[in-house]
Amino acid sequence: LMGIGYLTGAVALISEIVGGITNKCRQIMRRSRKSISSAWSSRRTSTANENISHTSSEQLTYEH
């Protein structure tokens, strides 16, 4: 019975470790997708804003 308890505990420990690693990987994947989509969105917005004429002071602020 003691061996079965140790085996059950080891299985539960391994399950917790694997589950934690899996959740961490999912979080990393979500963050990378968000950063890729936000970079694409900001690039798209910046190219759309190039067609708008700015005053010289607005242009300097925009470039910085």
Phi and psi in radians as a Rosetta constraint file:
Dihedral C 1 N 2 CA 2 C 2 CIRCULARHARMONIC -1.136 0.35
Dihedral N 2 CA 2 C 2 N 3 CIRCULARHARMONIC -0.676 0.35
Dihedral C 2 N 3 CA 3 C 3 CIRCULARHARMONIC -1.119 0.35
Dihedral N 3 CA 3 C 3 N 4 CIRCULARHARMONIC -0.696 0.35
Dihedral C 3 N 4 CA 4 C 4 CIRCULARHARMONIC -1.118 0.35
Dihedral N 4 CA 4 C 4 N 5 CIRCULARHARMONIC -0.689 0.35
Dihedral C 4 N 5 CA 5 C 5 CIRCULARHARMONIC -1.107 0.35
Dihedral N 5 CA 5 C 5 N 6 CIRCULARHARMONIC -0.770 0.35
Dihedral C 5 N 6 CA 6 C 6 CIRCULARHARMONIC -1.117 0.35
Dihedral N 6 CA 6 C 6 N 7 CIRCULARHARMONIC -0.705 0.35
Dihedral C 6 N 7 CA 7 C 7 CIRCULARHARMONIC -1.135 0.35
Dihedral N 7 CA 7 C 7 N 8 CIRCULARHARMONIC -0.757 0.35
Dihedral C 7 N 8 CA 8 C 8 CIRCULARHARMONIC -1.102 0.35
Dihedral N 8 CA 8 C 8 N 9 CIRCULARHARMONIC -0.731 0.35
Dihedral C 8 N 9 CA 9 C 9 CIRCULARHARMONIC -1.113 0.35
Dihedral N 9 CA 9 C 9 N 10 CIRCULARHARMONIC -0.707 0.35
Dihedral C 9 N 10 CA 10 C 10 CIRCULARHARMONIC -1.150 0.35
Dihedral N 10 CA 10 C 10 N 11 CIRCULARHARMONIC -0.712 0.35
Dihedral C 10 N 11 CA 11 C 11 CIRCULARHARMONIC -1.116 0.35
Dihedral N 11 CA 11 C 11 N 12 CIRCULARHARMONIC -0.750 0.35
Dihedral C 11 N 12 CA 12 C 12 CIRCULARHARMONIC -1.111 0.35
Dihedral N 12 CA 12 C 12 N 13 CIRCULARHARMONIC -0.716 0.35
Dihedral C 12 N 13 CA 13 C 13 CIRCULARHARMONIC -1.101 0.35
Dihedral N 13 CA 13 C 13 N 14 CIRCULARHARMONIC -0.806 0.35
Dihedral C 13 N 14 CA 14 C 14 CIRCULARHARMONIC -1.106 0.35
Dihedral N 14 CA 14 C 14 N 15 CIRCULARHARMONIC -0.699 0.35
Dihedral C 14 N 15 CA 15 C 15 CIRCULARHARMONIC -1.079 0.35
Dihedral N 15 CA 15 C 15 N 16 CIRCULARHARMONIC -0.747 0.35
Dihedral C 15 N 16 CA 16 C 16 CIRCULARHARMONIC -1.120 0.35
Dihedral N 16 CA 16 C 16 N 17 CIRCULARHARMONIC -0.725 0.35
Dihedral C 16 N 17 CA 17 C 17 CIRCULARHARMONIC -1.139 0.35
Dihedral N 17 CA 17 C 17 N 18 CIRCULARHARMONIC -0.830 0.35
Dihedral C 17 N 18 CA 18 C 18 CIRCULARHARMONIC -1.113 0.35
Dihedral N 18 CA 18 C 18 N 19 CIRCULARHARMONIC -0.727 0.35
Dihedral C 18 N 19 CA 19 C 19 CIRCULARHARMONIC -1.101 0.35
Dihedral N 19 CA 19 C 19 N 20 CIRCULARHARMONIC -0.701 0.35
Dihedral C 19 N 20 CA 20 C 20 CIRCULARHARMONIC -1.133 0.35
Dihedral N 20 CA 20 C 20 N 21 CIRCULARHARMONIC -0.738 0.35
Dihedral C 20 N 21 CA 21 C 21 CIRCULARHARMONIC -1.134 0.35
Dihedral N 21 CA 21 C 21 N 22 CIRCULARHARMONIC -0.714 0.35
Dihedral C 21 N 22 CA 22 C 22 CIRCULARHARMONIC -1.093 0.35
Dihedral N 22 CA 22 C 22 N 23 CIRCULARHARMONIC -0.787 0.35
Dihedral C 22 N 23 CA 23 C 23 CIRCULARHARMONIC -1.109 0.35
Dihedral N 23 CA 23 C 23 N 24 CIRCULARHARMONIC -0.688 0.35
Dihedral C 23 N 24 CA 24 C 24 CIRCULARHARMONIC -1.123 0.35
Dihedral N 24 CA 24 C 24 N 25 CIRCULARHARMONIC -0.717 0.35
Dihedral C 24 N 25 CA 25 C 25 CIRCULARHARMONIC -1.110 0.35
Dihedral N 25 CA 25 C 25 N 26 CIRCULARHARMONIC -0.692 0.35
Dihedral C 25 N 26 CA 26 C 26 CIRCULARHARMONIC -1.105 0.35
Dihedral N 26 CA 26 C 26 N 27 CIRCULARHARMONIC -0.711 0.35
Dihedral C 26 N 27 CA 27 C 27 CIRCULARHARMONIC -1.087 0.35
Dihedral N 27 CA 27 C 27 N 28 CIRCULARHARMONIC -0.750 0.35
Dihedral C 27 N 28 CA 28 C 28 CIRCULARHARMONIC -1.108 0.35
Dihedral N 28 CA 28 C 28 N 29 CIRCULARHARMONIC -0.724 0.35
Dihedral C 28 N 29 CA 29 C 29 CIRCULARHARMONIC -1.117 0.35
Dihedral N 29 CA 29 C 29 N 30 CIRCULARHARMONIC -0.721 0.35
Dihedral C 29 N 30 CA 30 C 30 CIRCULARHARMONIC -1.107 0.35
Dihedral N 30 CA 30 C 30 N 31 CIRCULARHARMONIC -0.755 0.35
Dihedral C 30 N 31 CA 31 C 31 CIRCULARHARMONIC -1.097 0.35
Dihedral N 31 CA 31 C 31 N 32 CIRCULARHARMONIC -0.725 0.35
Dihedral C 31 N 32 CA 32 C 32 CIRCULARHARMONIC -1.188 0.35
Dihedral N 32 CA 32 C 32 N 33 CIRCULARHARMONIC -0.629 0.35
Dihedral C 32 N 33 CA 33 C 33 CIRCULARHARMONIC -1.145 0.35
Dihedral N 33 CA 33 C 33 N 34 CIRCULARHARMONIC -0.720 0.35
Dihedral C 33 N 34 CA 34 C 34 CIRCULARHARMONIC -1.134 0.35
Dihedral N 34 CA 34 C 34 N 35 CIRCULARHARMONIC -0.737 0.35
Dihedral C 34 N 35 CA 35 C 35 CIRCULARHARMONIC -1.193 0.35
Dihedral N 35 CA 35 C 35 N 36 CIRCULARHARMONIC -0.630 0.35
Dihedral C 35 N 36 CA 36 C 36 CIRCULARHARMONIC -1.165 0.35
Dihedral N 36 CA 36 C 36 N 37 CIRCULARHARMONIC -0.776 0.35
Dihedral C 36 N 37 CA 37 C 37 CIRCULARHARMONIC -1.205 0.35
Dihedral N 37 CA 37 C 37 N 38 CIRCULARHARMONIC -0.633 0.35
Dihedral C 37 N 38 CA 38 C 38 CIRCULARHARMONIC -1.228 0.35
Dihedral N 38 CA 38 C 38 N 39 CIRCULARHARMONIC -0.619 0.35
Dihedral C 38 N 39 CA 39 C 39 CIRCULARHARMONIC -1.144 0.35
Dihedral N 39 CA 39 C 39 N 40 CIRCULARHARMONIC -0.719 0.35
Dihedral C 39 N 40 CA 40 C 40 CIRCULARHARMONIC -1.138 0.35
Dihedral N 40 CA 40 C 40 N 41 CIRCULARHARMONIC -0.716 0.35
Dihedral C 40 N 41 CA 41 C 41 CIRCULARHARMONIC -1.147 0.35
Dihedral N 41 CA 41 C 41 N 42 CIRCULARHARMONIC -0.763 0.35
Dihedral C 41 N 42 CA 42 C 42 CIRCULARHARMONIC -1.188 0.35
Dihedral N 42 CA 42 C 42 N 43 CIRCULARHARMONIC -0.608 0.35
Dihedral C 42 N 43 CA 43 C 43 CIRCULARHARMONIC -1.156 0.35
Dihedral N 43 CA 43 C 43 N 44 CIRCULARHARMONIC -0.709 0.35
Dihedral C 43 N 44 CA 44 C 44 CIRCULARHARMONIC -1.143 0.35
Dihedral N 44 CA 44 C 44 N 45 CIRCULARHARMONIC -0.713 0.35
Dihedral C 44 N 45 CA 45 C 45 CIRCULARHARMONIC -1.157 0.35
Dihedral N 45 CA 45 C 45 N 46 CIRCULARHARMONIC -0.704 0.35
Dihedral C 45 N 46 CA 46 C 46 CIRCULARHARMONIC -1.169 0.35
Dihedral N 46 CA 46 C 46 N 47 CIRCULARHARMONIC -0.622 0.35
Dihedral C 46 N 47 CA 47 C 47 CIRCULARHARMONIC -1.243 0.35
Dihedral N 47 CA 47 C 47 N 48 CIRCULARHARMONIC -0.546 0.35
Dihedral C 47 N 48 CA 48 C 48 CIRCULARHARMONIC -1.236 0.35
Dihedral N 48 CA 48 C 48 N 49 CIRCULARHARMONIC -0.582 0.35
Dihedral C 48 N 49 CA 49 C 49 CIRCULARHARMONIC -1.325 0.35
Dihedral N 49 CA 49 C 49 N 50 CIRCULARHARMONIC -0.277 0.35
Dihedral C 49 N 50 CA 50 C 50 CIRCULARHARMONIC -1.189 0.35
Dihedral N 50 CA 50 C 50 N 51 CIRCULARHARMONIC -0.419 0.35
Dihedral C 50 N 51 CA 51 C 51 CIRCULARHARMONIC -1.395 0.35
Dihedral N 51 CA 51 C 51 N 52 CIRCULARHARMONIC -0.202 0.35
Dihedral C 51 N 52 CA 52 C 52 CIRCULARHARMONIC -1.553 0.35
Dihedral N 52 CA 52 C 52 N 53 CIRCULARHARMONIC 2.330 0.35
Dihedral C 52 N 53 CA 53 C 53 CIRCULARHARMONIC -1.444 0.35
Dihedral N 53 CA 53 C 53 N 54 CIRCULARHARMONIC 2.388 0.35
Dihedral C 53 N 54 CA 54 C 54 CIRCULARHARMONIC -2.054 0.35
Dihedral N 54 CA 54 C 54 N 55 CIRCULARHARMONIC 2.729 0.35
Dihedral C 54 N 55 CA 55 C 55 CIRCULARHARMONIC -1.286 0.35
Dihedral N 55 CA 55 C 55 N 56 CIRCULARHARMONIC 2.925 0.35
Dihedral C 55 N 56 CA 56 C 56 CIRCULARHARMONIC -1.102 0.35
Dihedral N 56 CA 56 C 56 N 57 CIRCULARHARMONIC -0.680 0.35
Dihedral C 56 N 57 CA 57 C 57 CIRCULARHARMONIC -1.200 0.35
Dihedral N 57 CA 57 C 57 N 58 CIRCULARHARMONIC -0.671 0.35
Dihedral C 57 N 58 CA 58 C 58 CIRCULARHARMONIC -1.145 0.35
Dihedral N 58 CA 58 C 58 N 59 CIRCULARHARMONIC -0.659 0.35
Dihedral C 58 N 59 CA 59 C 59 CIRCULARHARMONIC -1.135 0.35
Dihedral N 59 CA 59 C 59 N 60 CIRCULARHARMONIC -0.734 0.35
Dihedral C 59 N 60 CA 60 C 60 CIRCULARHARMONIC -1.102 0.35
Dihedral N 60 CA 60 C 60 N 61 CIRCULARHARMONIC -0.748 0.35
Dihedral C 60 N 61 CA 61 C 61 CIRCULARHARMONIC -1.124 0.35
Dihedral N 61 CA 61 C 61 N 62 CIRCULARHARMONIC -0.721 0.35
Dihedral C 61 N 62 CA 62 C 62 CIRCULARHARMONIC -1.125 0.35
Dihedral N 62 CA 62 C 62 N 63 CIRCULARHARMONIC -0.708 0.35
Dihedral C 62 N 63 CA 63 C 63 CIRCULARHARMONIC -1.212 0.35
Dihedral N 63 CA 63 C 63 N 64 CIRCULARHARMONIC -0.563 0.35
